[in-house]
């Protein structure tokens, strides 16, 4: 127990020190990149400070994986350099047994990282971006052109020349309604449609073309009522990694309801759950790779750990790309690299020098 306490006494100050250093560095970089814009728009110092504070959770999230990698590699390297690990190994304690508390700490931190990101990082970062756009006069345009949307599993297809979000209005609208066997039922044309009383769409100058017994019947007006929310027609592409899990599920459900491709969104959704385990993986890699070289132990260990982590990120990026275009399932795209590196780390740890 004293041995484990000694390990954490060495590890924790380095970890927290590195985390706060990297977080401060990222905050400073963001401030310097935007300082000229703040001065141009005469943004007050209090507002700039608030933007920087809202950015802190995001910088901490980016800093944690790098900080824990550096802390584990530094701590173990120093123990190797000072021959303390040699004494520990000579007493019959293996590397795995000695570092097992670090693995438990990393595993718990990985699980906590998901909730930290979902409940703190994403909301505060969204507020930061919103406030920053507000003071820098950046307006998000939700208008859309050449709108094509499927609803009810493809049984209803909306086509419009444009959508005006401020007026909640569709212009030059065509609605194709199909039977359950996907055969054509009717086509509705309207010069425009407006969202009324937050309930349904009102169609203007509507004409209905109904197909019956291979004959087309034309009638003015329409008895069709659409409850499709205006958000469906907005020009919005949601980055699932930048919203919490609940909103991500809602967005994916919207894509599926509209019959639109959801592979990229699904892979990003699963990635939200797999990415936190990069913390566990970098600790595993650091333990397994530290001390592989007998010369310049600290430098060589850090280089090996960083290289292995870069390979992890590149491999993860490649499989996410495959998932995006349907070469592999979204679940495989998000989790395959994690599983491969956990297995590889176990193998490396088995052959680690003790």
C-alpha distance (Angstrom), angle and dihedral (degrees) to the residues before:
residue distance angle dihedral
X1 . . .
X2 3.80 . .
X3 3.78 88.6 .
X4 3.80 91.4 55.9
X5 3.80 90.8 45.8
X6 3.80 88.6 52.7
X7 3.83 90.4 49.9
X8 3.81 92.5 53.6
X9 3.80 91.5 44.4
X10 3.79 86.7 60.1
X11 3.81 96.5 39.1
X12 3.82 106.8 41.8
X13 3.86 99.3 57.0
X14 3.81 90.2 51.0
X15 3.81 92.3 46.1
X16 3.81 96.2 49.2
X17 3.80 92.2 40.0
X18 3.81 92.2 52.2
X19 3.82 92.0 44.0
X20 3.80 94.5 53.1
X21 3.82 91.4 42.8
X22 3.82 93.5 52.8
X23 3.81 90.7 42.7
X24 3.81 91.4 52.0
X25 3.81 90.7 46.9
X26 3.82 92.9 51.9
X27 3.81 91.6 47.2
X28 3.78 90.8 49.6
X29 3.81 92.0 49.7
X30 3.82 91.3 51.2
X31 3.81 90.8 48.9
X32 3.81 93.5 49.1
X33 3.81 91.7 47.3
X34 3.82 91.5 55.1
X35 3.81 102.9 30.9
X36 3.81 93.9 97.5
X37 3.83 90.8 52.0
X38 3.81 91.2 49.2
X39 3.81 90.0 51.9
X40 3.81 92.2 47.0
X41 3.80 92.2 54.3
X42 3.82 92.7 38.6
X43 3.78 93.3 -121.9
X44 3.80 111.6 -175.2
X45 3.80 120.8 -112.3
X46 3.81 90.0 -119.4
X47 3.82 91.3 56.7
X48 3.80 92.0 47.3
X49 3.81 89.3 50.2
X50 3.81 90.4 50.2
X51 3.82 91.1 51.0
X52 3.81 89.9 50.6
X53 3.81 92.0 48.9
X54 3.81 91.8 50.2
X55 3.82 87.7 52.1
X56 3.83 94.6 55.4
X57 3.86 97.4 84.7
X58 3.81 89.7 53.7
X59 3.80 92.7 49.5
X60 3.81 89.8 49.3
X61 3.81 90.3 51.6
X62 3.80 90.7 52.1
X63 3.81 91.9 45.1
X64 3.80 100.2 49.9
X65 3.86 99.5 74.7
X66 3.81 93.3 45.5
X67 3.79 92.9 43.1
X68 3.80 95.7 50.8
X69 3.81 90.9 47.0
X70 3.80 90.9 52.4
X71 3.82 93.2 43.3
X72 3.82 95.3 51.4
X73 3.81 93.6 43.8
X74 3.82 92.1 46.2
X75 3.80 94.7 45.9
X76 3.80 95.9 48.0
X77 3.81 92.5 41.8
X78 3.79 91.3 54.4
X79 3.81 90.0 48.7
X80 3.83 88.5 51.6
X81 3.82 92.7 46.9
X82 3.80 92.6 49.2
X83 3.83 90.9 46.7
X84 3.80 90.0 -122.4
X85 3.79 91.6 126.8
X86 3.78 89.9 51.8
X87 3.81 89.3 58.5
X88 3.82 90.7 46.5
X89 3.82 92.2 50.5
X90 3.82 90.8 46.1
X91 3.81 88.9 56.2
X92 3.80 89.5 60.6
X93 3.81 99.3 -100.9
X94 3.81 113.0 131.7
X95 3.79 125.0 -140.8
X96 3.79 90.9 -110.9
X97 3.80 93.2 51.5
X98 3.80 92.2 46.4
X99 3.83 94.6 49.0
X100 3.80 96.8 36.6
X101 3.85 92.0 102.3
X102 3.81 88.7 56.4
X103 3.80 90.0 54.4
X104 3.81 91.0 49.4
X105 3.81 89.9 47.7
X106 3.82 90.7 49.8
X107 3.81 92.7 47.6
X108 3.82 92.5 51.3
X109 3.81 90.2 44.6
X110 3.83 90.0 51.9
X111 3.80 91.5 55.3
X112 3.79 91.6 44.5
X113 3.81 90.1 48.1
X114 3.82 90.9 64.6
X115 3.82 92.6 55.4
X116 3.81 91.3 41.7
X117 3.79 90.5 53.7
X118 3.82 95.3 41.5
X119 3.81 96.8 46.8
X120 3.80 104.4 29.6
X121 3.80 114.4 13.4
X122 3.81 98.8 48.8
X123 3.85 97.9 42.1
X124 3.81 94.2 45.8
X125 3.80 93.2 43.5
X126 3.83 89.6 51.0
X127 3.81 89.4 51.8
X128 3.79 89.5 48.3
X129 3.82 93.0 52.2
X130 3.81 92.2 44.1
X131 3.82 93.2 49.9
X132 3.80 91.6 43.9
X133 3.81 91.9 51.0
X134 3.79 89.8 47.1
X135 3.81 96.4 53.5
X136 3.81 92.2 41.0
X137 3.84 91.0 50.0
X138 3.78 95.3 -118.1
X139 3.80 111.0 157.4
X140 3.78 120.7 -161.7
X141 3.80 110.4 -135.1
X142 3.80 113.1 -145.5
X143 3.80 95.7 175.4
X144 3.78 114.4 119.5
X145 3.80 137.4 -158.0
X146 3.79 131.6 -156.6
X147 3.78 91.7 17.1
X148 3.81 118.3 -163.1
X149 3.81 118.0 171.7
X150 3.79 132.7 168.4
X151 3.80 121.3 -150.7
X152 3.78 137.8 179.2
X153 3.79 91.8 30.5
X154 3.80 92.7 -52.8
X155 3.82 96.4 -49.1
X156 3.81 89.9 113.5
X157 3.81 123.4 42.2
X158 3.81 122.6 -171.0
X159 3.80 121.3 -159.2
X160 3.79 123.5 179.4
X161 3.79 135.8 165.5
X162 3.81 91.6 -133.3
X163 3.79 146.1 -11.5
X164 3.82 123.4 -141.7
X165 3.79 109.2 -157.0
X166 3.81 96.4 -168.8
X167 3.82 91.6 55.7
X168 3.82 93.8 31.8
X169 3.78 87.2 -130.7
X170 3.82 136.5 145.1
X171 3.79 119.2 -155.0
X172 3.83 127.0 -149.7
X173 3.77 96.0 1.8
X174 3.80 129.2 -164.8
X175 3.80 120.5 -175.0
X176 3.80 119.2 -168.0
X177 3.80 113.8 -161.2
X178 3.79 118.3 -166.5
X179 3.78 134.3 -169.2
X180 3.80 122.0 -115.0
X181 3.82 89.7 -93.2
X182 3.85 86.9 55.8
X183 3.80 92.5 -110.9
X184 3.80 116.8 139.7
X185 3.81 116.8 -88.1
X186 3.79 105.1 168.4
X187 3.79 144.9 -28.9
X188 3.79 121.8 -139.5
X189 3.79 122.7 -159.5
X190 3.81 124.0 -166.3
X191 3.77 130.5 172.0
X192 3.81 88.0 -137.9
X193 3.79 143.7 -15.5
X194 3.80 130.6 -149.2
X195 3.80 131.1 -161.4
X196 3.81 105.6 -119.9
X197 3.82 128.1 -160.3
X198 3.81 91.3 -18.1
X199 3.80 88.3 -77.3
X200 3.80 115.0 87.0
X201 3.79 146.4 -17.9
X202 3.81 122.2 -85.9
X203 3.81 113.3 -150.1
X204 3.81 122.5 -147.5
X205 3.83 125.8 -151.4
X206 3.77 89.2 -1.3
X207 3.80 123.7 -175.7
X208 3.80 122.6 -171.6
X209 3.83 123.5 -151.0
X210 3.81 110.4 -164.9
X211 3.80 124.3 -170.1
X212 3.82 114.7 -144.9
X213 3.80 126.5 162.0
X214 3.80 90.3 -13.6
X215 3.81 90.7 -55.2
X216 3.78 127.8 111.8
X217 3.79 118.7 -133.6
X218 3.79 119.1 -164.4
X219 3.79 123.2 -154.0
X220 3.78 134.9 167.2
X221 3.80 118.7 -115.7
X222 3.79 126.2 11.4
X223 3.78 138.7 -114.0
X224 3.83 90.9 -154.3
X225 3.82 115.5 118.7
X226 3.79 119.3 -161.5
X227 3.81 121.4 -160.2
X228 3.80 94.4 176.1
X229 3.85 105.1 137.6
X230 3.83 118.0 -117.0
X231 3.82 89.8 -119.6
X232 3.80 87.3 72.8
X233 3.82 90.1 67.6
X234 3.82 97.6 43.1
X235 3.78 120.6 113.0
X236 3.77 93.8 -113.1
X237 3.76 128.6 139.3
X238 3.78 108.5 -175.3
X239 3.78 118.4 -147.1
X240 3.80 99.4 -143.0
X241 3.81 91.2 -156.7
X242 3.83 89.0 61.6
X243 3.82 97.6 53.8
X244 3.79 130.4 61.9
X245 3.78 122.9 -98.3
X246 3.82 95.1 -96.5
X247 3.81 94.1 53.1
X248 3.80 90.0 43.6
X249 3.81 90.5 55.7
X250 3.81 90.5 48.1
X251 3.80 91.4 50.9
X252 3.81 92.3 48.7
X253 3.81 89.9 48.5
X254 3.81 88.3 51.7
X255 3.81 91.2 52.4
X256 3.79 91.6 47.9
X257 3.81 91.9 46.8
X258 3.79 90.2 51.6
X259 3.81 92.2 46.1
X260 3.81 92.3 -119.6
X261 3.83 125.4 144.8
X262 3.81 110.5 -82.4
X263 3.81 103.1 174.7
X264 3.81 95.2 103.8
X265 3.81 93.5 45.3
X266 3.81 92.1 46.8
X267 3.80 93.0 49.4
X268 3.83 89.9 49.6
X269 3.81 89.4 48.5
X270 3.82 92.3 53.5
X271 3.81 88.3 43.2
X272 3.81 88.8 61.7
X273 3.81 87.2 64.9
X274 3.81 98.3 39.4
X275 3.81 99.6 44.3
X276 3.84 96.4 68.5
X277 3.81 88.4 63.7
X278 3.80 88.5 68.5
X279 3.83 83.4 85.7
X280 3.79 91.3 58.8
X281 3.81 91.2 44.5
X282 3.82 96.5 50.8
X283 3.82 89.9 50.5
X284 3.81 90.1 49.5
X285 3.81 90.5 48.6
X286 3.80 93.2 45.9
X287 3.80 91.9 52.4
X288 3.80 92.8 46.2
X289 3.82 97.2 44.4
X290 3.81 101.9 37.3
X291 3.79 111.3 102.8
X292 3.81 95.7 18.8
X293 3.80 88.4 125.0
X294 3.79 121.6 53.1
X295 3.82 92.6 -154.5
X296 3.82 125.0 68.3
X297 3.78 88.3 -2.4
X298 3.81 97.0 -176.9
X299 3.81 96.0 46.9
X300 3.79 95.6 41.8
X301 3.82 92.0 45.8
X302 3.79 92.3 51.1
X303 3.81 91.7 47.7
X304 3.82 92.2 49.7
X305 3.81 92.3 47.2
X306 3.80 93.6 47.2
X307 3.81 91.8 47.4
X308 3.80 91.5 49.9
X309 3.81 90.5 48.6
X310 3.81 91.5 49.4
X311 3.81 89.2 51.8
X312 3.82 88.4 51.1
X313 3.81 92.6 52.5
X314 3.82 92.9 45.5
X315 3.80 92.4 48.6
X316 3.81 90.5 46.6
X317 3.79 90.2 50.3
X318 3.82 91.8 50.3
X319 3.80 93.7 51.0
X320 3.80 91.4 45.5
X321 3.81 86.9 53.0
X322 3.82 89.9 50.7
X323 3.81 90.0 50.0
X324 3.78 91.5 49.2
X325 3.80 91.8 58.9
X326 3.78 95.8 38.6
X327 3.81 99.5 -107.2
X328 3.81 89.3 124.8
X329 3.79 131.3 13.9
X330 3.84 117.7 -89.9
X331 3.80 89.8 -114.6
X332 3.82 92.0 54.7
X333 3.80 91.5 44.7
X334 3.79 92.0 55.8
X335 3.81 101.4 38.8
X336 3.82 108.4 27.5
X337 3.82 95.8 82.2
X338 3.80 91.7 46.5
X339 3.81 92.1 53.0
X340 3.83 92.9 45.1
X341 3.80 92.9 51.3
X342 3.79 94.0 45.7
X343 3.82 89.5 53.9
X344 3.83 91.4 44.3
X345 3.80 90.9 49.7
X346 3.81 91.3 51.7
X347 3.82 89.9 51.6
X348 3.83 91.9 47.4
X349 3.80 91.0 48.2
X350 3.80 90.4 51.1
X351 3.82 89.8 56.9
X352 3.81 95.4 38.8
X353 3.80 118.4 127.7
X354 3.80 111.3 -97.9
